[in-house]
Amino acid sequence: MPRKQTTKQQDPERQLMIKTKACQRLEKEANYYVKETKENEEKLQAMKDDNEKDAYDIKRFQQVLEESQMMIPDARDRFQKALTDLHQFVHSNSTILKDDGEYYTAALELCTKH
């Protein structure tokens, strides 16, 4: 059974806050995966250079690195989708949103940065 929409769910300022925070979180997540991949590449190279490391450990760490690499496009796609949604929301609700609001400013910054 569908839930009734309350006044809070229909409030465009609240929706803007949610969409903006989601974009900020997804941007941070995408950047984290890039950083993690670079760090893991360095660790893997150090493991390969260290002759004392077991081949199994190197293979397992290579799998960890590959998983991190696979997450980068996924995280970027989710961020771009959320950013497109935010941009459309701001564009379609620009007349009723507060121009000086914290989240309106943050949303515009996100949209122009990417």
Summary of the structure (lengths in Angstrom):
residues: 114
radius of gyration: 20.5
end to end distance: 38.5
largest distance: 64.9
contacts: 283
relative contact order: 0.17
helix: 81%
strand: 0%
